[in-house]
C-alpha cells in the first residue's frame, strides 16, 4: 500500500470526523429528510424533451413532396453534390 497516495486522498477530503446517527441504545435519533433538486440543465433538458415529444419523427409533408417529384420525374440530383457528400461520408467513417 502506498502511504503517499493515502495522504493525498486525506488532504482532498480533509480530516472530517465521522458523524454517527445513532444513540447508545442502537436506535436512530437523527431525523433526516430526503431531498431532491434538479439543476437548471436538467430542467432545460426536460423542457426540450417535452417539446420534442409533440413533434413527429417523420415530416410527412417533406416526404410526400419528394415522393411526388420522384413519381413525376421532376426530382433532380446534382451528380457533383452527390459525389461530394458520398466522399465526405466515407472520410468520416474511415477515422
C-alpha positions as CSV (number, residue, x, y, z in Angstrom):
1,X,0.0,0.0,0.0
2,X,1.3,3.4,-0.9
3,X,1.1,5.8,2.0
4,X,1.8,8.8,-0.2
5,X,-1.4,8.2,-2.1
6,X,-3.4,7.9,1.1
7,X,-2.0,11.2,2.3
8,X,-3.1,12.9,-0.9
9,X,-6.6,11.5,-0.6
10,X,-6.8,12.5,3.0
11,X,-5.8,16.1,2.0
12,X,-8.6,16.2,-0.6
13,X,-11.3,15.1,1.9
14,X,-9.7,16.7,4.9
15,X,-9.8,15.3,8.4
16,X,-13.5,15.3,8.9
17,X,-14.9,13.5,12.0
18,X,-17.3,10.6,11.4
19,X,-20.8,11.6,12.3
20,X,-22.8,8.8,14.0
21,X,-26.5,9.0,13.7
22,X,-27.4,6.6,16.5
23,X,-27.6,6.6,20.3
24,X,-26.2,4.2,22.8
25,X,-29.3,2.0,22.6
26,X,-28.8,1.4,18.9
27,X,-32.0,3.3,17.9
28,X,-31.5,6.1,15.5
29,X,-32.5,9.5,16.9
30,X,-31.3,11.6,13.9
31,X,-34.2,12.7,11.9
32,X,-33.3,13.3,8.3
33,X,-35.5,14.1,5.3
34,X,-34.5,13.1,1.8
35,X,-34.4,16.0,-0.6
36,X,-34.1,16.1,-4.4
37,X,-33.2,19.1,-6.5
38,X,-32.6,19.4,-10.2
39,X,-30.1,21.7,-11.9
40,X,-31.1,24.2,-14.5
41,X,-29.5,22.0,-17.2
42,X,-31.8,19.1,-16.1
43,X,-34.8,21.4,-16.2
44,X,-33.9,22.6,-19.6
45,X,-33.4,19.0,-20.8
46,X,-36.9,18.2,-19.5
47,X,-38.4,21.1,-21.3
48,X,-36.7,20.1,-24.6
49,X,-37.8,16.5,-24.2
50,X,-41.4,17.7,-23.7
51,X,-41.2,19.9,-26.7
52,X,-39.7,17.2,-28.9
53,X,-42.3,14.6,-27.8
54,X,-45.0,16.7,-29.6
55,X,-43.0,16.8,-32.9
56,X,-43.5,13.9,-35.3
57,X,-40.4,11.8,-36.1
58,X,-41.1,11.9,-39.8
59,X,-42.0,15.2,-41.6
60,X,-44.8,13.8,-43.8
61,X,-45.1,17.0,-45.9
62,X,-41.5,16.8,-47.0
63,X,-41.7,13.0,-47.7
64,X,-44.9,13.4,-49.7
65,X,-43.4,16.3,-51.8
66,X,-40.3,14.2,-52.5
67,X,-42.4,11.1,-53.4
68,X,-44.5,13.2,-55.8
69,X,-41.4,14.8,-57.5
70,X,-39.8,11.4,-57.9
71,X,-43.0,9.9,-59.4
72,X,-43.4,12.9,-61.8
73,X,-39.7,12.6,-62.8
74,X,-39.0,16.2,-61.8
75,X,-36.6,15.3,-58.9
76,X,-33.1,16.3,-60.0
77,X,-29.9,15.4,-58.2
78,X,-26.6,17.1,-59.0
79,X,-24.0,14.4,-59.6
80,X,-21.3,16.6,-58.2
81,X,-23.1,17.3,-55.0
82,X,-23.9,13.6,-54.6
83,X,-20.2,12.6,-55.1
84,X,-19.0,15.3,-52.7
85,X,-21.4,14.1,-50.0
86,X,-20.5,10.4,-50.7
87,X,-16.8,11.1,-50.3
88,X,-17.4,13.2,-47.2
89,X,-19.3,10.4,-45.6
90,X,-16.6,7.9,-46.5
91,X,-14.0,10.2,-44.9
92,X,-15.9,10.4,-41.7
93,X,-16.3,6.7,-41.4
94,X,-12.6,6.0,-42.1
95,X,-11.4,7.7,-38.9
